[in-house]
Amino acid sequence: MLGQPFINPSLSKAIEDYLKYKDNPSDEHNFDYLVSIVRTLIYIYGELDIINPYITQNEHSMGGFDNNIVKFGFPSDLLEDFKNSFVTYDQEVASNAKPNVSFTKLQKYMIDMFFYKKRSLNLPDSTLEEIKKFLYIRENQEVHYAKLRDICLTDFDEIDLYFRSKQYEFMHNFNLSVVTRETLISDAYILMGYQMSQINSLNDYDLKRVNDQIYKKFQVDPNASNKDELLFKAVNYYKKYGNKLTTGNGFVDFLLILSVISTALFVGLLCVLNII
């Protein structure tokens, strides 16, 4: 070991053992779990990106361990937990914990890092078979891997399912966005021809679409900080000065009314489908 431990004693020893025994593949030290994690990191990032920071004791600076780990997109806010997982794995081994939570956590981090690289560099699908040789999934029946799975795991499907979910997520390149449910003042819906029972039966996404129509018809900016106040004033103005929206242009009024009717019919259809 070079001077002080690199990052932490567990990670530093894993790198040291990798360097000491890598030229003797049959040595049992090569099948130590943390050494296998180092081998996986080297498969993903290359030996230079993992070993050179260890030699130069460079954890945080340019070209250091942290920068190399995040270069394909792995979130920087997960770095400390990833590095600490080497320590907590050893602690769980010492206490004979089963399941070893850090064992599974490190596997998931390896899977994440691989798929970030695959997407970043547009790697061929053949690399999916290569990475499986480094993972403790059921498909990998190497005897040392199978033995350690039995020692550390109680749920033998968790890592496999995680791999499949990440494969689907990264290869289909989609993101899940949260739609916040926001109900406007009831008069706004009623004046536009909706029943509140219809509005309450809509899911969050469809309600947002109707709300967007409401803001548009009453000419209120949905991004305005005082949008609720502006909508309240617009609705009251409408109630006070007439029972139909008007722009002063007959053709535009026709299109406006047609749009309102179309939206109302759409909401009605959704409610019928929900009932069915």
C-alpha positions in Angstrom: 0.0 0.0 0.0 1.4 3.4 -0.9 1.5 5.5 2.3 -1.9 6.3 3.6 -4.9 4.3 2.4 -6.4 5.7 -0.9 -9.9 7.1 -0.2 -10.5 4.5 2.5 -8.8 1.3 3.7 -11.3 -1.1 2.1 -11.1 0.4 -1.4 -7.3 0.9 -1.1 -6.7 -2.7 -0.2 -9.0 -3.9 -3.0 -6.9 -2.0 -5.6 -3.6 -3.2 -3.9 -4.8 -6.8 -4.1 -5.9 -6.4 -7.7 -2.4 -5.2 -8.6 -0.7 -7.9 -6.6 -2.6 -10.9 -8.0 -3.9 -9.8 -11.4 -1.2 -11.8 -13.2 -2.2 -15.0 -11.3 -5.9 -15.4 -12.3 -6.3 -18.6 -10.2 -5.2 -17.0 -7.0 -8.1 -16.9 -4.5 -7.5 -13.2 -3.8 -8.8 -12.4 -7.2 -12.2 -13.7 -6.2 -12.5 -11.4 -3.2 -15.7 -9.4 -3.7 -14.1 -5.9 -3.5 -11.3 -7.0 -5.8 -14.0 -8.1 -8.3 -15.6 -4.7 -8.0 -12.2 -3.1 -8.9 -12.0 -5.4 -11.9 -15.4 -4.3 -12.9 -14.5 -0.7 -12.6 -11.4 -1.3 -14.8 -13.6 -3.0 -17.4 -15.9 0.0 -17.5 -13.3 2.8 -17.2 -10.0 1.3 -18.1 -7.1 0.5 -15.9 -5.5 3.9 -16.2 -8.5 5.7 -14.9 -8.7 3.5 -11.8 -5.1 2.7 -11.0 -3.4 6.0 -11.9 -5.4 8.0 -9.2 -4.4 5.3 -6.7 -0.7 5.7 -7.6 -0.8 9.5 -7.5 -3.2 9.6 -4.5 -5.5 11.8 -6.6 -9.1 11.5 -5.4 -10.7 14.8 -6.2 -8.5 16.8 -8.7 -8.5 16.8 -12.5 -7.8 13.3 -13.7 -8.5 11.9 -10.3 -10.7 9.1 -9.1 -13.9 11.1 -8.7 -13.7 12.8 -12.1 -13.0 9.6 -13.9 -16.0 7.8 -12.3 -18.5 10.6 -13.3 -17.1 11.1 -16.8 -19.8 9.1 -18.5 -22.7 10.6 -16.5 -22.7 8.8 -13.2 -24.2 11.3 -10.7 -21.6 13.1 -8.6 -23.9 13.2 -5.6 -23.6 9.4 -5.3 -19.9 9.3 -5.3 -19.4 9.4 -1.5 -22.0 6.7 -0.9 -20.4 4.6 -3.6 -16.9 4.9 -2.0 -18.3 4.4 1.5 -20.0 1.2 0.3 -16.5 -0.5 0.2 -16.2 0.1 4.0 -19.7 -0.9 4.9 -19.4 -4.1 2.9 -16.4 -5.1 5.0 -18.3 -4.1 8.2 -21.3 -6.3 7.2 -19.0 -9.2 6.4 -17.4 -8.9 9.8 -20.8 -9.0 11.5 -22.0 -11.9 9.3 -24.9 -9.8 8.0 -27.2 -11.5 5.6 -28.3 -10.0 3.4 -25.2 -7.9 2.9 -26.9 -4.7 1.8 -23.6 -3.1 0.6 -23.0 -6.2 -1.6 -26.1 -5.5 -3.5 -25.6 -1.7 -3.5 -22.2 -2.1 -5.1 -23.6 -4.4 -7.8 -26.3 -1.8 -8.6 -23.6 1.0 -8.9 -21.6 -1.2 -11.3 -24.8 -1.7 -13.4 -25.5 2.1 -13.4 -21.9 3.0 -14.4 -21.9 0.5 -17.2 -25.2 1.8 -18.7 -24.1 5.4 -18.4 -21.0 4.5 -20.4 -23.0 2.4 -22.9 -25.3 5.3 -23.6 -22.5 8.0 -23.6 -20.4 6.1 -26.1 -23.2 4.3 -27.9 -21.6 0.9 -27.2 -22.8 -2.1 -29.2 -25.2 -4.5 -27.5 -22.5 -7.2 -27.5 -21.1 -5.4 -24.4 -24.2 -6.5 -22.5 -22.9 -10.0 -22.5 -19.4 -8.8 -21.5 -20.6 -6.9 -18.4 -22.6 -9.9 -17.3 -19.4 -11.8 -16.7 -18.5 -9.3 -14.0 -21.9 -9.3 -12.3 -23.3 -11.5 -9.5 -26.4 -12.4 -11.4 -28.0 -15.8 -11.7 -26.8 -16.1 -15.3 -23.2 -16.0 -14.1 -22.6 -19.5 -12.8 -18.8 -19.1 -12.1 -18.4 -21.1 -8.9 -16.8 -18.3 -6.8 -19.6 -15.9 -7.9 -22.3 -18.5 -7.0 -20.8 -19.2 -3.7 -20.6 -15.5 -2.7 -24.2 -15.0 -3.8 -25.3 -17.8 -1.4 -23.3 -16.2 1.5 -24.4 -12.5 1.0 -27.9 -12.6 -0.5 -31.4 -13.7 0.5 -33.1 -12.3 -2.6 -31.4 -13.9 -5.6 -33.6 -11.9 -8.1 -33.0 -8.3 -7.0 -29.7 -7.8 -8.9 -31.1 -9.5 -12.0 -34.3 -7.4 -12.0 -32.3 -4.3 -11.5 -30.1 -5.0 -14.4 -33.1 -5.6 -16.7 -34.8 -2.5 -15.5 -31.7 -0.3 -16.2 -31.3 -2.0 -19.5 -34.8 -1.0 -20.5 -34.5 2.5 -19.1 -31.2 3.4 -20.7 -31.9 1.7 -24.1 -35.3 3.3 -24.4 -34.0 6.7 -23.2 -37.0 7.9 -21.3 -37.5 10.0 -18.2 -40.3 9.9 -15.7 -41.7 13.3 -14.9 -44.0 14.2 -11.9 -47.2 15.9 -12.8 -48.5 17.9 -9.8 -52.3 17.9 -9.4 -53.7 21.4 -9.4 -57.4 22.1 -9.2 -58.5 25.6 -10.3 -61.5 27.6 -8.9 -64.7 25.7 -9.6 -66.3 28.6 -11.5 -63.6 28.5 -14.1 -64.5 24.9 -15.0 -68.3 25.5 -14.8 -68.2 28.6 -17.0 -66.3 26.5 -19.6 -69.0 23.8 -19.6 -67.5 21.2 -17.3 -69.1 19.5 -14.3 -67.0 19.3 -11.2 -67.7 15.5 -11.1 -66.0 15.3 -14.4 -63.0 17.3 -13.3 -62.6 15.2 -10.1 -62.6 12.0 -12.0 -59.7 13.0 -14.2 -56.2 11.7 -13.6 -53.4 14.3 -12.9 -52.1 14.4 -16.5 -55.6 14.9 -18.1 -56.5 17.5 -15.4 -53.3 19.5 -16.4 -54.4 19.4 -20.0 -57.8 20.9 -19.1 -56.2 23.5 -16.8 -54.0 24.6 -19.7 -57.1 25.1 -21.8 -58.7 27.1 -19.0 -55.6 29.4 -18.7 -55.6 29.8 -22.5 -59.3 30.7 -22.8 -59.1 33.3 -20.0 -55.8 34.6 -21.3 -53.8 33.9 -18.1 -50.2 33.0 -18.2 -49.9 29.6 -16.3 -46.3 30.4 -15.4 -47.2 33.7 -13.7 -46.5 33.9 -10.0 -50.0 35.4 -9.4 -51.8 33.2 -11.9 -54.5 32.3 -9.3 -55.3 35.9 -8.7 -55.4 36.7 -12.4 -57.7 33.7 -13.1 -60.0 34.8 -10.3 -60.3 38.3 -11.8 -60.8 37.0 -15.3 -63.5 34.6 -14.2 -65.3 37.3 -12.2 -65.0 39.8 -15.1 -66.6 37.1 -17.4 -69.4 36.5 -14.9 -70.1 40.2 -14.5 -70.1 41.3 -18.2 -71.5 38.4 -20.0 -72.2 34.8 -20.4 -69.8 34.2 -23.3 -66.2 34.9 -24.0 -65.6 37.4 -26.8 -62.6 38.8 -28.5 -64.3 41.4 -30.7 -63.6 39.3 -33.8 -66.5 37.1 -34.9 -64.3 34.5 -36.6 -61.9 34.3 -33.6 -64.9 33.9 -31.3 -66.2 31.0 -33.4 -62.8 29.3 -33.1 -62.7 29.9 -29.4 -66.2 28.5 -28.8 -65.3 25.5 -31.0 -62.2 24.8 -29.0 -64.1 25.0 -25.7 -66.7 22.5 -27.1 -64.0 20.2 -28.3 -62.3 20.2 -25.0 -65.5 19.6 -23.1 -66.4 16.6 -25.4 -62.9 15.2 -24.8 -63.4 15.4 -21.0 -66.8 13.8 -21.3 -65.4 11.0 -23.3 -62.7 10.4 -20.8 -65.2 10.2 -18.0 -67.3 7.7 -20.0 -64.3 5.5 -20.6 -63.3 5.7 -16.9 -66.8 4.5 -16.0 -66.6 1.6 -18.5 
